[in-house]
Amino acid sequence: MVFDISLFSNAALVTFGVQTLGFLAAYALQTEVFYDIFGGINFILLAVLGHLGRKEPASARHISCTCLFIASRGWLLLFLAWRAHHRKGDSRFDGVKDKFGLFFVFWMVQGCWVFLISWPLIVVQSLDSANVLEQNLTTLDIVMLLGMSTGISLEILADIQKARWVSQGRQGTFCAVGVWKLSRHPNYFGEIFQWWCAWLLSYGSLSATTDPSNKAVAFWVAGIVSPLFTMTILLSMSGTGIWAAEGKNLKRYYESEHSEAYKEYRESTSPLVPMVGYKAIPLWTKRKFLFEWERFEYRPTKKE
C-alpha cells in the first residue's frame, strides 16, 4: 500500500490549531489552568482523527495501538485536569502568562511535544491497513503491545498511589508506598517505557507491507524522536521531570526530621527503573546504566 504522508501534515495542522486556540483563550483570561488539559485533548484528537481519516480498513495492529494511545493520553488528560483543579495554578507560568510572545512559545512547545510523542502512532495509522501481507499480530506486535500496556498501567498506578498518599497527609514526608518502593519515579519510567514500545511496535507496519518506500522507512526511523524526546524532558531538562523533583529540591527532605530515612530510601531505591536489590549495585553501574546521575544529588548551599 502507499504511505499516506497526509496524516502527518493533518496532525501538524490540528496540533497548531488546538494549541493556538488554547493560547488565545488562556491569554485573554490570564490563566494557565487548562494548559495541560489542552495538551491531553490534542493527543486524543490526533488519535481519533488519524483513525477516522483512514481510507482502508484498519489492521489489528492499528486498532490496538490507537486504543492504547487513547487510554494512555485519556488518563493523562484526567490526571492533569484533576491536578490543575487541585493546585489552582502552575509556578512554571509565573511572570510568563502576561507576556504575549513568551506565553505563545510555551503553547507551541507543548504542541511540538504532542506531535513528536504521537509520531509512532501516526506511522502506524499512515501505513497500516488490513490489506497487508500479515493481517494477524506478529510476535513483535504482541510483545510491544504488552510492554506498552505495562508502561501505561505502571504510570496510572503510580499516579493513583501518590495522589492517595498526598490526600492522606503525606505520611513520612516522602512517598515510599506501592510501586514507589521500587522506584523514586515509577510514573516517569512508565511514560518512557510505553513510548519505546510504541516506536518498536510501529516497525511492524513496515515489515508487513509488500514494498515499504524509502520515505516510509525514513519516517519510521525518525519516530525514535518520540521516546528520546520523552527521556530528554524527564531526565535531562532543568525544571521538569526528575530535575524538578531532585537536586536542590531535595532540601525539604535532607533538612527535615526524616533526613536519615530519606537517605536510606534513596540509597536503596532506583531513580527510574523499578527493581529490588538496588542498594547492592556498585555506584559506577548506577551512574552509567541506571540514571543515578550526580545532577540529581542534593548539594547544600555553602553558608557565607
N, C-alpha and C positions, 0 to 999 in steps of 0.2 A: 504494500500500500504506500501511498505518497505521504511524506512527512508534512503535517499540517502546521506550518510555522505561524499561521494567522492566530492561533491560540495564544502565542507569546505576545504578539502585538496587542491583541484584545485585552490580555491580562494587564499589560503595562498601562493601557488607556484607562481601564477600570480602576486600577490602583491609584493613578494620578487623580482621577475624578473623585474617588472616595476621600482621599487624603486632603485634597483641595477643599472639598465641601466641609469636611471636619474642621479644617483650619479656619475657614471663614466664619463658621458658627462659633468656634472657640474664641477667636479674636474679638468678635462682636460682643460676646458675653464675658470676655476676660476670665476664662476658666480653662483649666486643664483636666477637669474631672473625667471627660469622656475621651481623652486622648487614646488610652489603651483600648477602650471599647471599640473605637473606630478601627483599630488595628485588627481586633478579633473579627469584626464584621467583614472587613476587607478580605481576610483569609477565606472565610466561608463563601463569600460571593465568588471568589476566583474558582473555588472547587465546584460550586453548583453550576455556574455559567460555563465552565470548561466541560462539564459533563453534559449539560443540555445542548451545548453547541456542536456536539459530535454529529457527523452525517452518517456514520455507520454504527452498527450495534457494538456495544461495549463488551470487552472481554472480562473474564473473571478477575484478572489482574487489575484492570481499570476500575472495576466496581469496588474491589476490596481496598485498593489504595485510596480511592476517593472517600469511601466510608470512614476509614481510619483517620484520614486527614481531617474530615469534618468533625469526628469525635474529639480529636486532639485539639483543634482550634476552637471547637464549641466549648470545651472545658476551659480553655484559656479565656474565652470571652466571658463566661460566667464568673470565673475566679477573679479576673481583673475588674469586672463590674462591681463585684462584691467588695473587693479591696478599695476601689475608688470611693465607694459609698462609705466604707468603714473609716478610711483615713481622712476623707474630706479635703484632699489636697495632695500635691506632689512637690517635694522640695526641689526636684530637678528643674522646675519651671520658675523658681524664684528669680525675679529680675529678667525673665525671658518673655512671658506671655504678653507684656505690654509693648514689646518691640516687634513690629510687623515682619521685617525681614528675617530676623533670627528665629522667631516663632514659626514662620513658614518653613525654614530649613529643618527644624525639628520634625515637622509633619512629613516633609519629603524624605527625611532619613528613615522614618517609620515605614514609608511607602517602599523604599529600597529594601528594607528588612523583610517586609511581607512578600515582595516579588521574588527575592533571592531564595528565601526559605521555601517558597512554593514551587521552585524550579523543577525538582524531580517529578512532582505530581503533574505539572504541565507537560513534561516529556512523555509521561505515560499516556495522558489524555490526548496528546497530539499525534501519537504514533500507534497506540494500541487499539485494536478492534477485534471483533470476533472472527474476522477474515484473515487470520494469521495461521502459520503452519501449526503452531501448538496452541490450541484453544484452552487446554487444561493448565492448571497451575503447575509449574515445574518445582523441583526440589528447592532451588534457589528462591523462588517466589514464596514458598511455604515458610522457609526458614526466616526470610526477611519480614514477611507479614507477622510472624510470631515475635520476631525481635521488635518490630515497630509497636506491636500491641503491648509488649512488655515495657518498653520505654514510656508509652503513654500511661499505662496503668501505674507504673512507679511514680511518675510525676504527679498524677492525681492523688495517689495515696499519700505521698509526701506532703503535698499542699494541704490535704484534709487533716492529717495528723498534726501539722504545725499550727494550723488555724485553731484546732481544738485545744492544743497546748496553750496558745495565746489566750483563748477565751476562758481557760481555767486558771488564769493568773500568772502564767509564765513561771511555773514551779521550777526552782533550781536555777533561775536566771537564763540559762541556755537550753535549747531544745535538744534532748537526747532520748526521745521516745520513738518507738516503732522503727522505721527504716532509718531514722536519724541516728540510731545507734551504730549503723553500719557505714554511714557516710555523713560528712558535715554538710553536704549539699546534694542529697539524693534527687531532688527535683531537677537540678541542673544536669545531672547525669542522664536522667530520663529524657530530657529535652534533646541533649546532644545525641544520645544513642538512637532515638527514633529517626533522626534525620540522616544519620549514616545508613540505617536500614532502608529508609525511603530511597536514597540515592542508589544503593545496590539493587533494590527492587526494580528501579526504572531500567536497569540494564536488561532485564528480561524482555522489555518491549523491543529492544534492538535485536536480541538473539532470536526472537520469534518471527521476525519479518523475513520475507523472501529475499530482499535485497536492500538492506539499510543504506541510505545515501551517506556520503561524507558529511553532509550538513547535519543529518540526524545524529551521527556519531559525535560530531563536534558539540552539538547541543547537550548530548548526554554527558560527555566529559566535563563540559562547563558546569554541569549540575553539581559537581563536587563543592561548588561555592556554597551550597546550602548548609551542609554540616560544618564546613570550615568557617563560614561567617558566624554560625551559631557558637562555635568554640571561641572565636575571637571576641565576641560580645561577652560571653560568660566567663572567660578565663583571662583575657589579655587587655580588656578595655577598662581604663580607670573610671570609676564612678558607676559601673554596672557589674552584675554577676558577683563572683567571689571577691573581687577587689572592693566592691561596695560593702561587703559583709565582714571582710577580714582586714588585715593590715592595721592601719591606725584606728580603725573602727572596733578593734578588739579591746580597746581601753575599758569599755564597760564591763568586760569580764575580768581582765587582769587587775583592775583596781577595785574589785568588789570582794565581798566575803567568800565568794565562790571561786576565787582565783585558782586555788590548788586543784579543785575539782575540774575546772575547765582545762588546766594544763594536762591533767591525766586524760581527759576526754580527747583533747587534741592529739596527744601522743599516740593514742590507741585507735583513732578513727581516721579513715581515709578522707581527704578533702573532696573527692569526687566519686570514684568507683566504689560501690558498696562491697564490703568484704569483711572477713573476720581475720584475726591474727595480724592486723596491720602493725602493731607495736613491735613485732619481732623482725620486721623487714628492715634491712640496712638503709640508712639515711640516703646514701647515694642512689639507691634504687628508687626510693620515693621521689627524689629530686628529678631523676631522669625519666621515669616511666609513669609515676602516679600523681604528678602535678602538685607535689608538695614544694612549691616554689618559695624562694626567700621573700618575694614581694608580698606574700600573704602573711608573713610573720609580723608580730607586734613589736615595734621598737619604741620604747618610751622616749618622750621628748626630754632632752637634757635640760636641767634647770640652770639658769644663768648663775 
